[in-house]
Amino acid sequence: MLKTLKGMFAGANAAVVEEDERDASGKPKVTLARALKRGWLEVWYQPKVSLQTHNWVGAEGLIRARHPEAGVLGPGAFLPGASEDDMLTMTEQVILTALRDWNDCAALGMPALNLAVNVPASAFVKLPIAQIIREARPKSDQWPGLILEVTEDQIVNDLKMANEVANELTRQRCSLAIDDFGAGYSSLGRLRQLPFSELKIDRAYVTDCHLDKMKEGMLESMIALARRFGLKTVAEGIETHHESHKLQGLGVAVGQGFLFAKPMPKADLLAKISNTTGKRIVPQARPWWQFGAASA
């Protein structure tokens, strides 16, 4: 077994790591615990686009692991089977990363970009989220806040506790989004006990929505409910212009999906912002291994 050597330079692609456990095909098995320990985690961003103007209005932070042999891995490769403690550690690091990354977006001339991160419902009970954000949030008056996305099926388990935390988050300019709406079984009326500001429509209702009358009808109902409760609607998983046009016609405000942009590393996000704003002062990059890296 080789002892771990932490790469002490920015942008390093090579690293000496402890020998990984491997599956039957010989590929390394990557776990969240090991990714946290080795500093392999990164936050990538997928832009959110106004369906009216096609301008960027936000970006969702998505977790990735950059394994020295297997390359960049999506969450499905390392989150299954993760312990709750590791999930909470990752969540805290993602929140802190997004708070820092907004400063770089603002420095390049896009301060209105509203960043969002996914938060497991347990974090509202077991993490001091409001305190974390209060202490680490940008102090600029231009900061639009942070959106915390939580799936509808998770949040209903402890609405009272979540409501207490959510109210404190509102005071910190943070808001909640119902993620993957329509995938669970909760009513929007019950979820409105929490101060949600955004409803993200599950991609299952978006795919081929221009061809499927049943999906169209369900989308109309969701959008009507969102309007009734004053929620912004965001459609996930848009891949074609036909889907985008249909959703815009139905009244969806914001779109997210491969049609507009795939998830990208922070450096690519900043480069695109720079190209849009014309500002060329690139903020100081942070080494990816700083994210959650433990001492060896």
C-alpha positions as CSV (number, residue, x, y, z in Angstrom):
1,M,0.0,0.0,0.0
2,L,1.3,3.4,-0.9
3,K,0.9,6.1,1.7
4,T,-1.1,9.1,0.6
5,L,0.8,12.2,-0.6
6,K,-1.3,15.2,-0.9
7,G,-0.6,17.2,-4.0
8,M,0.6,20.6,-2.8
9,F,0.2,22.6,-6.0
10,A,-2.8,24.1,-7.9
11,G,-4.4,22.4,-10.8
12,A,-2.5,19.1,-10.3
13,N,-3.7,16.2,-12.3
14,A,-1.3,13.7,-10.9
15,A,-1.3,12.4,-7.4
16,V,0.1,9.5,-5.4
17,V,-2.7,7.9,-3.5
18,E,-3.4,4.9,-1.4
19,E,-4.2,1.9,-3.6
20,D,-8.0,1.9,-4.3
21,E,-10.2,-1.1,-3.8
22,R,-11.3,-2.2,-7.3
23,D,-14.4,-3.8,-8.7
24,A,-14.5,-6.9,-10.9
25,S,-13.5,-5.0,-14.0
26,G,-10.5,-3.6,-12.3
27,K,-11.9,0.0,-12.0
28,P,-11.2,1.8,-8.7
29,K,-14.1,2.0,-6.3
30,V,-14.5,5.6,-5.2
31,T,-16.4,6.5,-2.0
32,L,-17.4,9.8,-0.6
33,A,-15.3,9.2,2.6
34,R,-12.2,8.7,0.5
35,A,-13.0,11.6,-1.8
36,L,-13.3,13.9,1.2
37,K,-10.1,12.6,2.8
38,R,-8.1,12.8,-0.4
39,G,-9.4,16.2,-1.5
40,W,-10.9,15.0,-4.7
41,L,-14.1,16.9,-4.5
42,E,-15.0,19.9,-6.7
43,V,-18.1,22.0,-7.2
44,W,-19.1,22.3,-10.8
45,Y,-21.8,24.7,-12.0
46,Q,-24.6,24.4,-14.4
47,P,-26.1,27.8,-15.5
48,K,-29.8,28.6,-15.1
49,V,-31.2,30.7,-18.0
50,S,-34.1,33.1,-18.3
51,L,-36.4,31.5,-20.9
52,Q,-37.5,35.1,-21.9
53,T,-34.1,36.7,-22.4
54,H,-31.8,33.7,-22.5
55,N,-29.5,35.5,-20.1
56,W,-27.9,33.7,-17.2
57,V,-29.7,34.3,-14.0
58,G,-28.1,31.7,-11.7
59,A,-26.1,28.5,-11.5
60,E,-26.5,25.3,-9.6
61,G,-23.5,23.9,-7.8
62,L,-23.1,20.2,-8.5
63,I,-20.6,17.9,-6.8
64,R,-17.9,16.0,-8.7
65,A,-14.9,13.9,-7.7
66,R,-11.7,14.2,-9.7
67,H,-10.0,10.8,-9.2
68,P,-6.3,10.7,-10.3
69,E,-6.9,7.6,-12.3
70,A,-10.6,7.4,-13.1
71,G,-11.0,11.1,-14.0
72,V,-14.0,13.3,-13.2
73,L,-16.9,11.3,-11.6
74,G,-20.5,12.2,-11.1
75,P,-22.2,11.8,-7.8
76,G,-23.7,8.5,-8.8
77,A,-20.2,7.0,-8.7
78,F,-19.3,7.9,-5.1
79,L,-22.4,9.0,-3.1
80,P,-24.3,5.7,-2.9
81,G,-23.7,4.1,0.5
82,A,-22.2,7.3,2.0
83,S,-22.6,7.8,5.7
84,E,-24.7,10.6,7.0
85,D,-21.7,12.2,8.6
86,D,-19.8,12.3,5.3
87,M,-22.9,13.7,3.5
88,L,-23.1,16.5,6.1
89,T,-19.4,17.3,5.8
90,M,-19.7,17.5,2.1
91,T,-22.8,19.7,2.3
92,E,-21.0,22.2,4.6
93,Q,-18.0,22.3,2.2
94,V,-20.3,22.8,-0.8
95,I,-22.1,25.7,0.9
96,L,-18.8,27.4,1.9
97,T,-17.4,26.9,-1.6
98,A,-20.5,28.5,-3.3
99,L,-20.3,31.5,-0.9
100,R,-16.7,32.0,-1.9
101,D,-17.3,31.4,-5.6
102,W,-19.9,34.2,-5.8
103,N,-17.2,36.7,-5.0
104,D,-15.3,35.6,-8.2
105,C,-18.5,35.9,-10.3
106,A,-19.1,39.4,-8.9
107,A,-15.5,40.4,-9.6
108,L,-16.0,39.6,-13.2
109,G,-19.1,41.7,-13.5
110,M,-21.9,39.3,-12.8
111,P,-23.0,40.0,-9.2
112,A,-26.6,39.2,-9.9
113,L,-25.8,35.5,-10.6
114,N,-27.8,33.6,-7.9
115,L,-25.9,30.5,-7.0
116,A,-27.7,27.4,-5.7
117,V,-26.6,24.2,-3.9
118,N,-28.3,20.9,-3.0
119,V,-28.9,20.3,0.7
120,P,-30.2,17.1,2.2
121,A,-33.1,17.6,4.6
122,S,-31.1,16.2,7.5
123,A,-28.7,19.1,7.2
124,F,-31.4,21.5,8.4
125,V,-31.5,19.5,11.7
126,K,-27.9,18.4,12.1
127,L,-25.9,21.3,10.7
128,P,-25.8,24.9,12.0
129,I,-26.6,26.0,8.4
130,A,-27.8,29.5,9.4
131,Q,-24.7,30.1,11.4
132,I,-22.4,28.8,8.7
133,I,-23.9,31.1,6.2
134,R,-24.0,34.1,8.6
135,E,-20.3,33.8,9.3
136,A,-19.1,33.0,5.7
137,R,-21.5,34.9,3.5
138,P,-20.3,37.7,1.2
139,K,-20.7,41.1,2.9
140,S,-21.4,43.0,-0.4
141,D,-24.7,44.7,-0.7
142,Q,-24.9,43.2,-4.2
143,W,-24.9,39.6,-3.0
144,P,-28.3,38.1,-4.1
145,G,-28.2,35.4,-1.5
146,L,-27.8,31.6,-1.8
147,I,-30.5,29.2,-2.9
148,L,-30.7,25.9,-1.0
149,E,-32.4,23.2,-3.0
150,V,-34.1,20.3,-1.2
151,T,-36.2,17.5,-2.6
152,E,-39.9,17.5,-1.8
153,D,-39.9,13.9,-0.5
154,Q,-37.1,14.6,2.0
155,I,-38.3,17.9,3.6
156,V,-41.7,16.8,4.7
157,N,-40.3,14.5,7.4
158,D,-39.6,17.4,9.8
159,L,-41.4,20.5,8.6
160,K,-41.4,22.2,12.0
161,M,-37.6,22.0,12.5
162,A,-37.0,22.9,8.9
163,N,-39.3,25.9,9.2
164,E,-37.3,27.3,12.1
165,V,-34.1,27.0,10.2
166,A,-35.6,28.4,7.0
167,N,-36.8,31.5,8.7
168,E,-33.4,32.2,10.0
169,L,-31.9,31.6,6.5
170,T,-34.4,34.2,5.1
171,R,-32.8,36.8,7.3
172,Q,-29.5,35.9,5.7
173,R,-30.9,36.5,2.2
174,C,-31.1,32.8,1.5
175,S,-34.1,31.1,0.0
176,L,-35.3,27.5,-0.5
177,A,-36.2,25.8,-3.7
178,I,-38.3,22.6,-4.0
179,D,-36.1,20.4,-6.1
180,D,-37.4,17.6,-8.5
181,F,-41.0,18.7,-7.9
182,G,-43.5,16.1,-9.1
183,A,-41.1,13.2,-8.3
184,G,-42.4,12.8,-4.8
185,Y,-45.9,12.5,-3.3
186,S,-46.2,15.7,-1.2
187,S,-48.7,18.4,-1.9
188,L,-47.5,21.9,-2.6
189,G,-50.0,23.1,0.0
190,R,-48.1,21.2,2.7
191,L,-44.7,22.3,1.5
192,R,-45.9,25.9,1.6
193,Q,-45.5,25.8,5.3
194,L,-41.9,26.6,4.5
195,P,-40.7,29.9,2.9
196,F,-39.9,28.4,-0.5
197,S,-39.3,30.9,-3.3
198,E,-38.6,28.5,-6.2
199,L,-40.1,25.4,-7.6
200,K,-37.9,23.2,-9.8
201,I,-39.9,20.9,-12.1
202,D,-38.6,17.4,-12.4
203,R,-37.1,16.5,-15.7
204,A,-39.5,13.7,-16.1
205,Y,-42.2,16.2,-17.0
206,V,-39.9,18.2,-19.2
207,T,-38.6,15.6,-21.7
208,D,-40.7,15.7,-24.8
209,C,-43.3,17.9,-23.1
210,H,-44.1,19.4,-26.5
211,L,-45.3,16.0,-27.7
212,D,-47.0,14.6,-24.7
213,K,-50.5,16.1,-23.8
214,M,-50.5,14.5,-20.4
215,K,-47.2,16.1,-19.5
216,E,-48.5,19.4,-20.8
217,G,-51.5,19.2,-18.6
218,M,-49.5,18.3,-15.5
219,L,-47.1,21.2,-16.2
220,E,-50.0,23.6,-16.5
221,S,-51.2,22.5,-13.1
222,M,-47.8,22.8,-11.5
223,I,-47.2,26.3,-13.0
224,A,-50.7,27.4,-11.9
225,L,-50.0,26.2,-8.3
226,A,-46.6,27.9,-8.3
227,R,-48.2,31.2,-9.4
228,R,-50.8,30.9,-6.8
229,F,-48.1,30.7,-4.1
230,G,-45.8,33.2,-5.6
231,L,-43.1,30.8,-6.6
232,K,-40.6,31.1,-9.5
233,T,-40.7,28.1,-11.8
234,V,-37.5,26.4,-13.0
235,A,-37.6,23.5,-15.5
236,E,-34.7,21.0,-15.2
237,G,-33.3,18.8,-17.9
238,I,-34.1,20.9,-21.0
239,E,-32.4,19.4,-24.0
240,T,-34.2,20.7,-27.1
241,H,-35.4,24.0,-28.5
242,H,-38.9,22.5,-28.8
243,E,-39.0,21.8,-25.1
244,S,-37.7,25.2,-24.2
245,H,-40.3,27.0,-26.4
246,K,-43.1,24.9,-25.0
247,L,-42.1,25.6,-21.4
248,Q,-41.7,29.3,-22.1
249,G,-45.2,29.3,-23.7
250,L,-46.6,27.6,-20.6
251,G,-45.1,30.3,-18.4
252,V,-42.0,28.7,-17.0
253,A,-39.5,31.5,-16.0
254,V,-36.2,29.8,-15.9
255,G,-34.6,26.8,-17.7
256,Q,-31.7,24.5,-16.9
257,G,-30.3,21.7,-19.0
258,F,-27.8,20.6,-21.7
259,L,-29.5,22.9,-24.3
260,F,-28.1,25.9,-22.6
261,A,-24.9,24.5,-20.9
262,K,-23.6,21.3,-19.4
263,P,-22.2,21.4,-15.8
264,M,-18.7,22.9,-15.9
265,P,-15.7,23.5,-13.6
266,K,-15.6,26.8,-11.9
267,A,-12.8,28.0,-14.2
268,D,-14.9,27.4,-17.3
269,L,-17.8,29.2,-15.7
270,L,-15.6,32.2,-14.9
271,A,-14.2,32.2,-18.4
272,K,-17.7,32.4,-19.9
273,I,-18.7,35.2,-17.5
274,S,-15.6,37.0,-18.6
275,N,-16.4,36.6,-22.3
276,T,-19.9,38.0,-21.6
277,T,-19.0,41.0,-19.5
278,G,-15.7,41.8,-21.2
279,K,-13.9,41.9,-17.9
280,R,-10.6,40.1,-18.1
281,I,-9.3,40.4,-14.6
282,V,-9.4,36.7,-13.6
283,P,-9.9,36.1,-9.9
284,Q,-7.2,34.2,-8.1
285,A,-7.9,30.5,-8.6
286,R,-8.0,28.1,-5.6
287,P,-6.5,24.7,-5.9
288,W,-9.1,22.0,-6.2
289,W,-7.5,19.9,-3.5
290,Q,-8.3,22.5,-0.9
291,F,-11.9,21.4,-1.1
292,G,-12.5,19.3,2.0
293,A,-8.9,17.9,1.9
294,A,-7.8,16.4,5.2
295,S,-4.3,16.4,6.4
296,A,-2.5,13.2,5.5
